[in-house]
Amino acid sequence: MDTVSPQRRSEIMACVRSKDTAPELVVRRLVHGMGYRFRLHRKDLPGCPDLVFRSRGKVIFVHGCFWHQHRGCSRARTPSTNRQYWIAKIERNRSRDMTVGRQLRAAGWGVMVIWECELSDVKRLAKRAKAFLDG
């Protein structure tokens, strides 16, 4: 495996976006095509959810399997270099996700997490999203 210099790693990491990611755009197109309307990244809600369905009292987060460590997913591997840094970083992400979910549910919001790997089965995802948004 090739090693990357700290400077190059920093450049790579600077390109990683938290909004308007490819998986998020797929989910947005899917639910919009199903007739649902939403707002994006409401900063007044805990965690700044990716999609907010205010009239339904529902939010959707689109999580990358690596960044949020989707349990059992092959994309959720911890890098072999600088392991302590990555373990701590990913644990902070997971802890924050749990806190945000609890805060939103306590405020009466329904919360759905869509994992990046789930995008490979769009029909199944559409069914799951419809059940969540209509339920």
MARPAGU-687279 format. One record per residue (C-alpha): residue in three letters; x, y, z. Coordinates in Angstrom, 2 decimals. Example, Ala and Ser with C-alpha at 12.3 -4.5 7.8 and 13.67 -1.06 7.14 Angstrom:
<node><resn>ALA</resn><x>12.30</x><y>-4.50</y><z>7.80</z></node>
<node><resn>SER</resn><x>13.67</x><y>-1.06</y><z>7.14</z></node>
//
This chain:
<node><resn>MET</resn><x>0.00</x><y>0.00</y><z>0.00</z></node>
<node><resn>ASP</resn><x>1.32</x><y>3.45</y><z>-0.86</z></node>
<node><resn>THR</resn><x>1.90</x><y>5.89</y><z>1.95</z></node>
<node><resn>VAL</resn><x>0.83</x><y>9.48</y><z>1.58</z></node>
<node><resn>SER</resn><x>2.73</x><y>12.43</y><z>2.99</z></node>
<node><resn>PRO</resn><x>1.00</x><y>14.42</y><z>5.76</z></node>
<node><resn>GLN</resn><x>0.76</x><y>17.42</y><z>3.42</z></node>
<node><resn>ARG</resn><x>-0.89</x><y>15.37</y><z>0.64</z></node>
<node><resn>ARG</resn><x>-3.23</x><y>13.72</y><z>3.17</z></node>
<node><resn>SER</resn><x>-4.27</x><y>17.19</y><z>4.34</z></node>
<node><resn>GLU</resn><x>-4.99</x><y>18.22</y><z>0.74</z></node>
<node><resn>ILE</resn><x>-7.07</x><y>15.08</y><z>0.20</z></node>
<node><resn>MET</resn><x>-9.03</x><y>15.58</y><z>3.41</z></node>
<node><resn>ALA</resn><x>-9.71</x><y>19.24</y><z>2.56</z></node>
<node><resn>CYS</resn><x>-11.62</x><y>18.03</y><z>-0.52</z></node>
<node><resn>VAL</resn><x>-14.01</x><y>15.86</y><z>1.50</z></node>
<node><resn>ARG</resn><x>-17.36</x><y>17.63</y><z>1.65</z></node>
<node><resn>SER</resn><x>-19.99</x><y>17.42</y><z>4.34</z></node>
<node><resn>LYS</resn><x>-22.85</x><y>18.80</y><z>2.20</z></node>
<node><resn>ASP</resn><x>-24.04</x><y>18.01</y><z>-1.32</z></node>
<node><resn>THR</resn><x>-22.13</x><y>14.74</y><z>-1.46</z></node>
<node><resn>ALA</resn><x>-22.83</x><y>12.28</y><z>-4.27</z></node>
<node><resn>PRO</resn><x>-24.82</x><y>9.92</y><z>-1.96</z></node>
<node><resn>GLU</resn><x>-26.84</x><y>12.87</y><z>-0.64</z></node>
<node><resn>LEU</resn><x>-27.67</x><y>14.02</y><z>-4.18</z></node>
<node><resn>VAL</resn><x>-28.88</x><y>10.51</y><z>-5.07</z></node>
<node><resn>VAL</resn><x>-31.23</x><y>10.50</y><z>-2.06</z></node>
<node><resn>ARG</resn><x>-32.46</x><y>14.02</y><z>-2.81</z></node>
<node><resn>ARG</resn><x>-33.27</x><y>13.08</y><z>-6.43</z></node>
<node><resn>LEU</resn><x>-34.99</x><y>9.90</y><z>-5.29</z></node>
<node><resn>VAL</resn><x>-37.32</x><y>11.43</y><z>-2.70</z></node>
<node><resn>HIS</resn><x>-38.03</x><y>14.49</y><z>-4.85</z></node>
<node><resn>GLY</resn><x>-38.95</x><y>12.18</y><z>-7.73</z></node>
<node><resn>MET</resn><x>-41.32</x><y>10.38</y><z>-5.36</z></node>
<node><resn>GLY</resn><x>-43.14</x><y>13.70</y><z>-4.85</z></node>
<node><resn>TYR</resn><x>-41.76</x><y>14.69</y><z>-1.43</z></node>
<node><resn>ARG</resn><x>-40.62</x><y>18.24</y><z>-0.82</z></node>
<node><resn>PHE</resn><x>-37.98</x><y>19.14</y><z>1.72</z></node>
<node><resn>ARG</resn><x>-35.54</x><y>21.74</y><z>2.95</z></node>
<node><resn>LEU</resn><x>-31.79</x><y>21.21</y><z>3.13</z></node>
<node><resn>HIS</resn><x>-29.39</x><y>21.45</y><z>6.05</z></node>
<node><resn>ARG</resn><x>-31.53</x><y>23.34</y><z>8.57</z></node>
<node><resn>LYS</resn><x>-28.95</x><y>24.84</y><z>10.91</z></node>
<node><resn>ASP</resn><x>-31.56</x><y>25.49</y><z>13.59</z></node>
<node><resn>LEU</resn><x>-31.95</x><y>21.72</y><z>14.14</z></node>
<node><resn>PRO</resn><x>-29.44</x><y>19.54</y><z>15.97</z></node>
<node><resn>GLY</resn><x>-26.93</x><y>17.99</y><z>13.57</z></node>
<node><resn>CYS</resn><x>-28.06</x><y>20.11</y><z>10.61</z></node>
<node><resn>PRO</resn><x>-29.99</x><y>17.23</y><z>8.93</z></node>
<node><resn>ASP</resn><x>-29.41</x><y>16.63</y><z>5.23</z></node>
<node><resn>LEU</resn><x>-33.14</x><y>16.62</y><z>4.35</z></node>
<node><resn>VAL</resn><x>-35.88</x><y>18.15</y><z>6.51</z></node>
<node><resn>PHE</resn><x>-39.56</x><y>17.41</y><z>5.96</z></node>
<node><resn>ARG</resn><x>-41.00</x><y>20.02</y><z>8.32</z></node>
<node><resn>SER</resn><x>-44.70</x><y>19.35</y><z>7.70</z></node>
<node><resn>ARG</resn><x>-44.14</x><y>15.66</y><z>8.38</z></node>
<node><resn>GLY</resn><x>-41.86</x><y>16.23</y><z>11.36</z></node>
<node><resn>LYS</resn><x>-39.18</x><y>14.01</y><z>9.79</z></node>
<node><resn>VAL</resn><x>-35.50</x><y>14.33</y><z>8.95</z></node>
<node><resn>ILE</resn><x>-33.10</x><y>12.20</y><z>6.92</z></node>
<node><resn>PHE</resn><x>-29.36</x><y>11.96</y><z>7.36</z></node>
<node><resn>VAL</resn><x>-27.25</x><y>10.48</y><z>4.56</z></node>
<node><resn>HIS</resn><x>-24.19</x><y>8.92</y><z>6.18</z></node>
<node><resn>GLY</resn><x>-20.99</x><y>7.76</y><z>4.56</z></node>
<node><resn>CYS</resn><x>-20.17</x><y>4.23</y><z>5.70</z></node>
<node><resn>PHE</resn><x>-16.52</x><y>5.12</y><z>6.38</z></node>
<node><resn>TRP</resn><x>-17.04</x><y>8.40</y><z>8.25</z></node>
<node><resn>HIS</resn><x>-19.85</x><y>7.10</y><z>10.44</z></node>
<node><resn>GLN</resn><x>-18.61</x><y>3.47</y><z>10.64</z></node>
<node><resn>HIS</resn><x>-21.59</x><y>1.55</y><z>9.37</z></node>
<node><resn>ARG</resn><x>-21.40</x><y>-1.68</y><z>11.37</z></node>
<node><resn>GLY</resn><x>-20.89</x><y>-4.74</y><z>9.21</z></node>
<node><resn>CYS</resn><x>-20.17</x><y>-2.74</y><z>6.05</z></node>
<node><resn>SER</resn><x>-16.98</x><y>-3.38</y><z>4.08</z></node>
<node><resn>ARG</resn><x>-16.57</x><y>0.38</y><z>3.54</z></node>
<node><resn>ALA</resn><x>-16.26</x><y>0.94</y><z>7.30</z></node>
<node><resn>ARG</resn><x>-12.62</x><y>-0.07</y><z>7.64</z></node>
<node><resn>THR</resn><x>-10.25</x><y>1.81</y><z>9.90</z></node>
<node><resn>PRO</resn><x>-7.15</x><y>3.01</y><z>8.04</z></node>
<node><resn>SER</resn><x>-3.99</x><y>1.10</y><z>8.89</z></node>
<node><resn>THR</resn><x>-1.86</x><y>4.21</y><z>9.33</z></node>
<node><resn>ASN</resn><x>-2.36</x><y>6.63</y><z>12.21</z></node>
<node><resn>ARG</resn><x>-4.94</x><y>4.26</y><z>13.70</z></node>
<node><resn>GLN</resn><x>-5.27</x><y>6.04</y><z>17.05</z></node>
<node><resn>TYR</resn><x>-6.23</x><y>9.29</y><z>15.32</z></node>
<node><resn>TRP</resn><x>-8.83</x><y>7.57</y><z>13.11</z></node>
<node><resn>ILE</resn><x>-10.32</x><y>5.52</y><z>15.92</z></node>
<node><resn>ALA</resn><x>-10.79</x><y>8.64</y><z>18.03</z></node>
<node><resn>LYS</resn><x>-12.13</x><y>10.68</y><z>15.10</z></node>
<node><resn>ILE</resn><x>-14.65</x><y>8.08</y><z>14.04</z></node>
<node><resn>GLU</resn><x>-15.75</x><y>7.46</y><z>17.63</z></node>
<node><resn>ARG</resn><x>-16.44</x><y>11.20</y><z>18.01</z></node>
<node><resn>ASN</resn><x>-18.55</x><y>11.07</y><z>14.82</z></node>
<node><resn>ARG</resn><x>-20.54</x><y>8.08</y><z>16.10</z></node>
<node><resn>SER</resn><x>-21.04</x><y>9.66</y><z>19.52</z></node>
<node><resn>ARG</resn><x>-22.21</x><y>12.92</y><z>17.95</z></node>
<node><resn>ASP</resn><x>-24.62</x><y>11.00</y><z>15.68</z></node>
<node><resn>MET</resn><x>-26.20</x><y>9.28</y><z>18.69</z></node>
<node><resn>THR</resn><x>-26.52</x><y>12.55</y><z>20.63</z></node>
<node><resn>VAL</resn><x>-28.08</x><y>14.36</y><z>17.66</z></node>
<node><resn>GLY</resn><x>-30.56</x><y>11.52</y><z>17.09</z></node>
<node><resn>ARG</resn><x>-31.63</x><y>11.61</y><z>20.75</z></node>
<node><resn>GLN</resn><x>-32.03</x><y>15.40</y><z>20.67</z></node>
<node><resn>LEU</resn><x>-34.16</x><y>15.31</y><z>17.53</z></node>
<node><resn>ARG</resn><x>-36.37</x><y>12.48</y><z>18.79</z></node>
<node><resn>ALA</resn><x>-36.82</x><y>14.28</y><z>22.13</z></node>
<node><resn>ALA</resn><x>-37.97</x><y>17.35</y><z>20.17</z></node>
<node><resn>GLY</resn><x>-40.57</x><y>15.21</y><z>18.37</z></node>
<node><resn>TRP</resn><x>-38.78</x><y>14.62</y><z>15.07</z></node>
<node><resn>GLY</resn><x>-38.71</x><y>11.28</y><z>13.27</z></node>
<node><resn>VAL</resn><x>-35.14</x><y>10.40</y><z>12.27</z></node>
<node><resn>MET</resn><x>-33.97</x><y>8.18</y><z>9.41</z></node>
<node><resn>VAL</resn><x>-30.37</x><y>7.39</y><z>8.53</z></node>
<node><resn>ILE</resn><x>-29.58</x><y>6.29</y><z>4.99</z></node>
<node><resn>TRP</resn><x>-26.20</x><y>4.64</y><z>4.60</z></node>
<node><resn>GLU</resn><x>-24.08</x><y>5.16</y><z>1.51</z></node>
<node><resn>CYS</resn><x>-24.03</x><y>1.41</y><z>0.77</z></node>
<node><resn>GLU</resn><x>-27.85</x><y>1.30</y><z>0.70</z></node>
<node><resn>LEU</resn><x>-27.86</x><y>3.35</y><z>-2.49</z></node>
<node><resn>SER</resn><x>-27.01</x><y>0.24</y><z>-4.51</z></node>
<node><resn>ASP</resn><x>-30.61</x><y>-0.99</y><z>-4.13</z></node>
<node><resn>VAL</resn><x>-32.70</x><y>2.03</y><z>-5.10</z></node>
<node><resn>LYS</resn><x>-36.03</x><y>0.17</y><z>-5.16</z></node>
<node><resn>ARG</resn><x>-35.53</x><y>-1.07</y><z>-1.62</z></node>
<node><resn>LEU</resn><x>-34.40</x><y>2.37</y><z>-0.50</z></node>
<node><resn>ALA</resn><x>-37.45</x><y>4.03</y><z>-2.09</z></node>
<node><resn>LYS</resn><x>-39.73</x><y>1.60</y><z>-0.28</z></node>
<node><resn>ARG</resn><x>-37.99</x><y>2.26</y><z>3.03</z></node>
<node><resn>ALA</resn><x>-38.09</x><y>6.06</y><z>2.54</z></node>
<node><resn>LYS</resn><x>-41.78</x><y>5.98</y><z>1.63</z></node>
<node><resn>ALA</resn><x>-42.63</x><y>3.91</y><z>4.70</z></node>
<node><resn>PHE</resn><x>-40.68</x><y>6.35</y><z>6.89</z></node>
<node><resn>LEU</resn><x>-42.11</x><y>9.53</y><z>5.36</z></node>
<node><resn>ASP</resn><x>-45.71</x><y>8.32</y><z>5.19</z></node>
<node><resn>GLY</resn><x>-45.69</x><y>6.52</y><z>8.55</z></node>
//
